[in-house]
Amino acid sequence: MANRVETYFTDESRMFPHLVDGKIPTDRFLTASKTIADFVGHFGTAFKPVQNDILGNVTKVRNKYLTDPVKFEFLQDLIDDDLAAHGGKFGVPTEGLLWLKRGLEFMLNFLILLVESYRTNKEKTESMTPALKEAYAKSLMRHHNFMSKQLFNVVVHAAPYRKTLLKAAAYNHDGMEDIVISEIESHLENFKKNVDVLVQCYYDKNLETRPT
């Protein structure tokens, strides 16, 4: 395998970490979140605001983490400390993490749908607009106002075709679609576990309302 061509998802160190006794390792989580943001960059300039939003929220959380990397080794400890410092209300890190969580829910849903559509319709180069719309409806839409929803409906039609996105994720090597999809799929389990634990944490602390 010495001549194996790497893709954007080959490097395990950039992917979401294993949980440790139900806790999320902060540094690896933030690195993985940045990886997802950088992947959004392959969607084209129309998605630059989405990418910048994720990156901005990663920075807000990382700034808190860097004040004491040992104390905030796990994300839940960082959340508890920030809430205590603000009388149980959002500080900059916990509010940034709230929106980061929402953005990751959107991307997780999209990647799941991307893999599913590829597995069931491998030979066809599809528009990714339907998958993006479905992922949005399952995640971000309920948190957005009318203008944000309208903006998304415009931006989503600028998404590249699936084949184009997968080629970009393979650093423009041809014939790598199967490998990229397999590598994405191999990372979905940890991605989902991280997001699920974080979502539940925000529910448990009454920092987020459950969907009706």
matplotlib code that plots the C-alpha trace (Angstrom):
import matplotlib.pyplot as plt

x = [0.0, 3.1, 1.7, -1.7, -3.1, -4.4, -7.7, -9.0, -10.4, -7.3, -5.7, -7.1, -5.7, -8.0, -11.2, -13.6, -12.1, -13.3, -15.2, -13.4, -15.9, -18.6, -16.6, -15.5, -11.7, -11.7, -8.6, -9.4, -13.0, -12.0, -9.4, -12.1, -14.6, -12.0, -11.6, -15.3, -15.2, -12.2, -14.2, -17.1, -14.5, -14.7, -18.4, -17.4, -17.5, -21.2, -20.7, -17.9, -20.2, -21.0, -17.3, -16.5, -19.3, -18.0, -14.4, -15.4, -17.2, -14.2, -12.0, -14.4, -14.2, -10.5, -9.7, -11.3, -9.6, -6.2, -6.5, -6.1, -5.7, -5.4, -8.5, -10.5, -9.2, -12.8, -15.5, -18.1, -15.6, -15.2, -18.9, -19.4, -16.7, -18.0, -21.6, -20.4, -18.5, -21.6, -24.2, -25.5, -25.9, -24.0, -20.6, -18.8, -17.4, -20.7, -22.7, -20.1, -20.3, -24.0, -23.8, -20.9, -23.0, -25.8, -23.5, -22.0, -25.5, -26.1, -22.9, -23.3, -26.8, -25.4, -22.5, -24.8, -27.1, -24.1, -22.9, -26.4, -27.1, -23.8, -24.3, -27.8, -27.1, -23.3, -23.2, -25.2, -23.6, -26.3, -27.1, -26.4, -29.1, -31.8, -29.4, -28.3, -32.0, -32.9, -29.9, -30.8, -34.5, -33.2, -30.9, -30.3, -33.7, -35.6, -32.9, -32.9, -35.1, -37.0, -34.1, -31.6, -33.9, -34.3, -30.5, -29.9, -32.5, -30.4, -27.0, -27.9, -28.4, -24.8, -23.5, -21.3, -22.2, -21.4, -18.7, -17.0, -17.0, -15.6, -12.8, -12.0, -11.8, -9.4, -7.2, -8.3, -7.2, -9.6, -11.3, -11.1, -14.9, -15.2, -12.2, -13.5, -16.9, -15.5, -13.3, -16.1, -18.2, -15.5, -15.5, -19.3, -19.6, -17.3, -18.7, -22.2, -21.2, -19.5, -22.5, -25.1, -23.3, -22.9, -26.6, -27.7, -25.4, -27.1, -30.5, -29.7, -28.5, -31.5, -29.3, -31.1, -34.8, -35.8, -37.4, -41.2]
y = [0.0, 2.3, 3.9, 4.4, 7.8, 9.7, 11.5, 14.3, 11.6, 9.3, 11.0, 9.4, 12.1, 14.7, 12.7, 12.7, 11.0, 7.9, 8.9, 8.4, 7.2, 9.1, 12.3, 14.1, 14.9, 18.6, 19.0, 16.2, 17.3, 20.8, 19.5, 17.3, 20.1, 22.2, 19.3, 19.3, 23.1, 22.7, 20.0, 22.4, 24.6, 22.0, 23.0, 26.3, 30.0, 30.0, 27.9, 30.1, 31.7, 28.1, 27.3, 30.5, 30.1, 26.6, 27.9, 30.9, 28.8, 26.4, 29.4, 30.5, 27.1, 26.6, 30.0, 28.8, 25.4, 27.0, 28.9, 25.5, 22.5, 20.1, 21.3, 21.4, 18.1, 17.1, 19.2, 18.6, 20.1, 23.2, 23.6, 23.3, 25.8, 28.4, 28.1, 28.4, 31.6, 33.1, 32.2, 29.2, 31.3, 31.1, 32.5, 33.0, 29.4, 27.7, 29.8, 29.2, 25.5, 25.6, 26.8, 24.5, 21.6, 22.7, 23.0, 19.6, 18.1, 19.4, 18.1, 14.7, 14.3, 15.4, 12.9, 10.1, 10.9, 11.3, 7.8, 6.3, 7.9, 6.8, 3.2, 3.0, 5.1, 4.7, 5.1, 8.4, 11.8, 13.4, 16.9, 17.1, 19.7, 17.2, 15.7, 19.1, 20.2, 17.1, 17.5, 21.1, 20.3, 17.8, 20.2, 23.9, 24.9, 25.1, 27.4, 29.9, 32.9, 33.5, 35.4, 32.7, 30.0, 31.9, 32.4, 28.7, 27.9, 30.1, 28.8, 25.1, 25.2, 26.3, 23.0, 21.0, 17.6, 14.6, 13.4, 16.8, 16.9, 13.4, 14.2, 17.3, 15.3, 13.0, 16.0, 15.9, 12.3, 10.5, 7.1, 7.6, 7.8, 4.4, 5.0, 8.5, 7.2, 4.2, 6.5, 8.9, 6.0, 4.6, 7.9, 8.4, 6.2, 8.4, 11.6, 10.5, 9.5, 12.9, 14.8, 12.7, 13.1, 16.9, 17.2, 15.3, 17.4, 20.6, 19.1, 17.9, 21.4, 23.0, 24.9, 23.7, 22.8, 19.5, 19.4, 19.2]
z = [0.0, -0.3, -3.4, -2.1, -3.0, 0.0, 0.2, 2.4, 4.8, 4.9, 7.9, 11.1, 13.3, 11.8, 12.4, 15.3, 18.4, 20.3, 23.5, 26.8, 29.4, 27.5, 27.3, 24.2, 23.9, 23.2, 21.1, 18.7, 18.5, 17.4, 15.0, 13.4, 13.3, 11.4, 9.0, 8.3, 7.7, 5.3, 3.5, 3.0, 1.2, -1.7, -2.2, -3.8, -3.0, -2.4, 0.7, 2.1, 4.7, 6.0, 6.1, 7.9, 10.4, 11.4, 11.6, 13.7, 16.2, 16.4, 17.2, 20.0, 21.7, 21.1, 22.7, 25.9, 25.7, 25.3, 28.6, 30.4, 28.1, 31.0, 32.8, 29.6, 28.2, 27.7, 26.1, 28.9, 31.5, 29.3, 29.0, 32.8, 33.6, 31.1, 32.4, 36.0, 35.0, 33.5, 36.1, 34.1, 31.0, 27.7, 27.5, 24.2, 24.1, 25.0, 22.5, 19.8, 20.6, 20.3, 16.7, 16.0, 17.2, 14.9, 11.9, 12.6, 12.8, 9.3, 7.9, 9.6, 8.1, 4.7, 4.7, 5.7, 2.8, 0.5, 1.3, 1.0, -2.3, -3.7, -2.5, -4.1, -7.3, -7.8, -11.6, -11.8, -11.2, -9.1, -8.0, -4.2, -3.8, -2.5, 0.1, 1.3, 1.6, 3.5, 5.8, 6.4, 7.2, 9.8, 11.5, 10.9, 9.5, 12.8, 14.2, 11.3, 10.6, 7.4, 5.7, 6.6, 5.2, 1.9, 1.6, 2.1, -0.6, -3.0, -2.0, -2.1, -5.8, -6.3, -4.8, -7.1, -8.5, -6.3, -8.7, -8.6, -4.8, -4.5, -6.9, -5.0, -1.8, -3.6, -4.3, -8.0, -8.6, -11.0, -10.2, -6.4, -5.7, -4.1, -1.8, -0.7, 0.0, 2.0, 4.0, 4.8, 5.8, 8.2, 10.0, 10.4, 13.5, 15.6, 14.1, 15.0, 18.6, 19.2, 17.9, 19.7, 23.0, 22.5, 21.5, 24.6, 26.8, 25.6, 26.1, 29.6, 30.6, 29.0, 26.6, 23.6, 23.0, 21.6, 18.2, 18.3]

ax = plt.figure().add_subplot(projection="3d")
ax.plot(x, y, z, "-o")
ax.set_aspect("equal")
plt.show()
